[in-house]
Amino acid sequence: MVFKQRCQIYRCTIIFLYWIRIIIFTLVEFVFHLCQSMWIRLYPTLNINNRNFKRTRQFKYLGSILSEKNEIEIEIGTRIQSGNKCLYGLAKLLGSRSLSRELKLQLYITLIRPVITYGAEAWPLRKSDERKLLVLERKILKKIFGPVKDIFSGEWRIRKNDELETLFHKPTGHAWRSQNPLIRMVLEENPNGKRPLGRPRRRWEDGVRDDVKALGGGEDWRLQVSNRENWRQGCMSGWS
């Protein structure tokens, strides 16, 4: 009986401390915003070297929006809006049947993608931000590749995300089978010189080797890529 009473008292104490913590954090945030708004009202301008600058919550600098709280969501939303404007401006070209898919992809990569990803090197992205950007990219790719006729129903439908991924990101085999001397030199030559200190950066080939090994293709991915049909089948379902 005494043990049950102690457990109930302990439970009530934990709940009480939890709500006290929430109330304190809410009050602190409210006081902070109140002081901030009062500070802006008292000092609407900032004086630097006898020059007055109007205080603002956000402004655009070199094409990027900077906010007082460093809210990257505002910048990403603006970039997505600009990307949609570019998409609608090029909608006739991207949906035209007279242009090849390769040319449409080049239009996307050279005209639309730089507008969306301008300044992306400094973005502290979250998963929700990445999803928003991926949704926009799939929207553009659906416009480029168009619908597909379903094998079972015989009706036209919108392409799925995995189908767009397969069409947009080509396999690696075409690079190894290419007879271009520059591509062969990049793949086969070993650079001379000293490697800088620290952990070496991963190369494009390292990712390919790990993926092939994970799919059961062995250590040497070049042997698998020599046969186009074997490489395509291995990339789709694995070699094991």
Phi, psi and omega per residue, in radians:
M1 nan -0.806 3.122
V2 -1.134 -0.642 3.138
F3 -1.130 -0.732 3.115
K4 -1.118 -0.681 3.111
Q5 -1.128 -0.701 3.114
R6 -1.125 -0.706 3.115
C7 -1.110 -0.720 3.114
Q8 -1.127 -0.717 3.113
I9 -1.122 -0.720 3.123
Y10 -1.116 -0.722 3.142
R11 -1.126 -0.791 3.129
C12 -1.105 -0.653 3.118
T13 -1.143 -0.730 3.116
I14 -1.086 -0.791 3.133
I15 -1.112 -0.718 3.134
F16 -1.102 -0.785 3.129
L17 -1.141 -0.609 3.111
Y18 -1.092 -0.831 -3.138
W19 -1.207 -0.618 3.061
I20 -1.063 -0.710 3.127
R21 -1.123 -0.752 3.125
I22 -1.104 -0.746 3.140
I23 -1.103 -0.728 -3.133
I24 -1.126 -0.787 3.126
F25 -1.093 -0.679 3.116
T26 -1.140 -0.738 3.121
L27 -1.143 -0.711 3.137
V28 -1.114 -0.740 3.123
E29 -1.147 -0.691 3.118
F30 -1.127 -0.772 3.132
V31 -1.121 -0.660 3.126
F32 -1.096 -0.832 3.131
H33 -1.141 -0.630 3.113
L34 -1.134 -0.792 3.106
C35 -1.122 -0.663 3.138
Q36 -1.127 -0.777 3.126
S37 -1.157 -0.669 3.094
M38 -1.149 -0.648 3.118
W39 -1.132 -0.676 3.122
I40 -1.182 -0.658 3.121
R41 -1.210 -0.681 -3.136
L42 -1.263 -0.653 -3.109
Y43 -2.195 1.365 -3.110
P44 -1.241 -0.277 -3.133
T45 -2.208 2.757 3.123
L46 -2.062 2.183 -3.075
N47 -1.772 2.088 3.104
I48 -2.323 2.059 3.141
N49 0.921 0.862 3.111
N50 1.065 0.435 3.056
R51 -2.140 2.296 -3.109
N52 -1.685 2.254 3.096
F53 -2.055 2.233 -3.134
K54 -1.222 2.306 3.134
R55 -1.323 2.360 -3.136
T56 -2.508 2.756 -3.115
R57 -1.432 -0.441 3.100
Q58 -2.737 2.673 3.110
F59 -2.686 2.844 -3.113
K60 -1.776 2.253 3.129
Y61 -2.345 2.105 -3.117
L62 0.943 0.702 3.075
G63 1.473 -0.101 -3.138
S64 -1.975 2.529 -3.136
I65 -1.588 2.164 3.099
L66 -1.913 2.270 3.137
S67 -2.012 2.867 -3.095
E68 -1.218 -0.431 3.116
K69 -1.800 0.150 -3.120
N70 0.966 0.843 -3.134
E71 -1.445 1.803 -3.082
I72 -1.284 -0.306 3.136
E73 -1.091 -0.599 3.125
I74 -1.135 -0.764 3.137
E75 -1.146 -0.741 -3.140
I76 -1.155 -0.699 3.087
G77 -1.081 -0.683 3.098
T78 -1.163 -0.695 3.128
R79 -1.142 -0.715 3.106
I80 -1.130 -0.684 3.086
Q81 -1.112 -0.717 3.089
S82 -1.143 -0.665 3.092
G83 -1.115 -0.664 3.089
N84 -1.153 -0.639 3.087
K85 -1.119 -0.747 3.091
C86 -1.117 -0.674 3.132
L87 -1.093 -0.802 3.141
Y88 -1.208 -0.511 3.079
G89 -1.206 -0.549 -3.135
L90 -1.833 0.282 -3.046
A91 -1.079 -0.693 -3.128
K92 -1.149 -0.674 3.135
L93 -1.253 -0.737 -3.109
L94 -1.220 -0.460 3.124
G95 -1.703 0.054 -3.105
S96 -1.331 2.469 3.097
R97 -1.494 -0.203 -3.127
S98 -1.421 -0.235 3.117
L99 -1.791 2.504 3.121
S100 -1.323 2.832 3.116
R101 -1.155 -0.614 3.126
E102 -1.069 -0.732 3.127
L103 -1.180 -0.664 3.102
K104 -1.134 -0.702 3.097
L105 -1.133 -0.646 3.076
Q106 -1.127 -0.657 3.068
L107 -1.093 -0.720 3.124
Y108 -1.156 -0.778 -3.058
I109 -1.224 -0.623 -3.049
T110 -1.628 -0.426 -3.056
L111 -1.941 -0.721 -3.031
I112 -1.626 -0.800 -3.063
R113 -1.083 -0.732 3.099
P114 -1.064 -0.560 3.100
V115 -1.163 -0.669 -3.106
I116 -1.303 -0.708 -2.996
T117 -1.743 0.299 3.121
Y118 -1.118 2.159 -3.124
G119 1.334 0.249 -3.086
A120 -1.200 -0.297 -3.138
E121 -1.102 -0.452 -3.098
A122 -1.802 0.190 -3.126
W123 -1.474 2.148 2.978
P124 -1.465 1.444 -2.987
L125 -1.275 2.544 2.965
R126 -1.895 3.012 -3.131
K127 -1.098 -0.651 3.133
S128 -1.148 -0.651 3.100
D129 -1.178 -0.707 3.107
E130 -1.094 -0.684 3.123
R131 -1.113 -0.685 3.120
K132 -1.094 -0.748 3.129
L133 -1.191 -0.655 3.118
L134 -1.180 -0.619 3.094
V135 -1.091 -0.738 3.110
L136 -1.139 -0.721 3.131
E137 -1.119 -0.730 3.103
R138 -1.130 -0.608 3.096
K139 -1.087 -0.722 3.121
I140 -1.208 -0.743 -3.138
L141 -1.136 -0.620 3.078
K142 -1.126 -0.593 3.087
K143 -1.216 -0.616 -3.104
I144 -1.303 -0.883 -3.041
F145 -1.454 -0.369 3.089
G146 1.276 -3.073 -3.137
P147 -1.329 2.976 3.127
V148 -2.342 2.578 -3.135
K149 -1.483 2.151 -3.112
D150 -1.194 2.400 -3.083
I151 -1.228 -0.679 -3.023
F152 -1.472 -0.821 -3.086
S153 -1.532 -0.401 -3.104
G154 1.343 0.169 3.130
E155 -1.810 2.723 3.116
W156 -1.408 2.399 -3.126
R157 -2.450 2.890 3.093
I158 -1.347 2.466 -3.139
R159 -1.155 2.548 3.116
K160 -1.440 2.931 -3.063
N161 -1.122 -0.721 -3.137
D162 -1.181 -0.566 3.080
E163 -1.179 -0.712 3.082
L164 -1.124 -0.670 3.124
E165 -1.102 -0.719 3.138
T166 -1.174 -0.694 -3.120
L167 -1.272 -0.645 -3.050
F168 -1.380 -0.730 -3.133
H169 -1.732 1.770 -3.101
K170 -1.246 2.688 3.083
P171 -1.116 2.940 -3.081
T172 -1.451 -0.307 -2.991
G173 -1.046 -0.604 -3.083
H174 -1.118 -0.505 3.135
A175 -1.241 -0.697 -3.125
W176 -1.284 -0.597 3.140
R177 -1.401 -0.167 -3.111
S178 -1.176 2.536 3.118
Q179 -1.683 0.145 3.109
N180 -1.135 2.159 -3.078
P181 -1.137 -0.549 3.138
L182 -1.180 -0.747 3.115
I183 -1.142 -0.723 3.118
R184 -1.106 -0.662 3.136
M185 -1.150 -0.709 3.139
V186 -1.135 -0.659 -3.088
L187 -1.382 -0.587 -2.991
E188 -1.758 -0.583 -3.054
E189 -1.267 2.568 3.037
N190 -1.907 2.116 -3.111
P191 -1.183 2.539 3.109
N192 -1.645 2.837 3.118
G193 2.011 3.080 -3.118
K194 -1.542 2.455 3.079
R195 -1.434 2.414 3.134
P196 -1.152 2.821 -3.123
L197 -1.153 2.720 3.115
G198 1.724 3.137 -3.127
R199 -1.212 2.276 -3.126
P200 -1.178 2.570 3.130
R201 -1.281 2.565 3.104
R202 -1.278 2.408 3.127
R203 -1.672 2.926 3.073
W204 -1.032 -0.687 -3.114
E205 -1.180 -0.560 3.130
D206 -1.098 -0.729 3.102
G207 -1.123 -0.704 3.113
V208 -1.123 -0.764 -3.129
R209 -1.095 -0.740 3.138
D210 -1.139 -0.703 -3.138
D211 -1.145 -0.756 3.141
V212 -1.140 -0.695 3.127
K213 -1.141 -0.676 3.125
A214 -1.174 -0.507 3.127
L215 -1.523 0.029 3.088
G216 1.541 0.407 -3.107
G217 -1.604 -0.004 3.131
G218 1.599 -3.048 -3.081
E219 -1.393 -0.677 -3.061
D220 -1.685 1.809 -3.118
W221 -1.325 -0.292 -3.122
R222 -1.192 -0.537 3.092
L223 -1.172 -0.626 -3.131
Q224 -1.291 -0.608 -3.034
V225 -1.375 -0.221 -3.141
S226 -1.117 -0.572 3.106
N227 -1.740 2.014 -3.047
R228 -1.068 -0.843 -3.094
E229 -1.150 -0.706 3.104
N230 -1.125 -0.692 3.135
W231 -1.156 -0.751 -3.139
R232 -1.139 -0.753 3.130
Q233 -1.153 -0.676 3.125
G234 -1.160 -0.668 3.120
C235 -1.179 -0.524 -3.118
M236 -1.442 -0.771 -3.025
S237 -2.206 -0.047 -3.136
G238 1.589 2.883 -3.110
W239 -1.735 -0.203 -3.087
S240 -1.425 nan nan
